[in-house]
Amino acid sequence: MGNIFVVMNPILNGVMKAAGMSSQLVEIEPGTTMHFYVPTKSIHPNNKLPNKSSKPAVVFVHGFVANGIINWLFQVLSLRASCLDFDVYVPDLLFFGDSITTRPERSTSFQAECLAKGMMKLGVEKFSLVGLSYGGMVGFKLAQLYPHMVESMVMSSTVIEMTESISNASLKNIGFTNWPDFLLPKTISGVMFSNRKEKVELLEALVVSDKDATITPSNYSQCFELMLQKDALFRTDASEGYNPSTK
């Protein structure tokens, strides 16, 4: 998101600092940097090496409309204030917030790869994932590519993979012909969206042909799906076959 949240950033940083979390930029590779909110206690004094923690880690992955902390602010604050003892991490996916890359890749695979590498650089090798919409698809891909890192998942308003058939059915449900028109409208409010060109490319790379889909529900043994019965975007009939196992 763009200009209004530039104004909000100092306020959000203050709120997160009070909640025991700090802003952290992690270089994934030269030209690729991801922004995270991380537990302040996890940051080494020299800001180079992570402090190891014995607490279970939870990673909140945002949807397409907002960056990480805008999307998950209230959930993060609630979890931090509860008696549940978790280390909470909130990344910004590439081209959201302060996360950026000079590489041309725009797929969910690349987003997942960068997120996994970022978590490893933060010293976290196992975690639970909470994903919404686009973030859920990135989360499913991360679990496919790095199954040893993902202990469990909670996914909401999403599908395992955006195939052409699911995309066409979902767009028909909401009365649009393509995802950029729905998620990145060309109106005066368009000034809200930073990195618009790159985000259009993310949406174009999101849809895969049915025959090229690589993720199946059997990939996941501990995934909890939260899907509204009357979800206008991903209705159950539009995402047929989306029935991950639950435990």
Summary of the structure (lengths in Angstrom):
residues: 247
radius of gyration: 17.5
end to end distance: 35.5
largest distance: 52.2
contacts: 763
relative contact order: 0.13
helix: 39%
strand: 20%
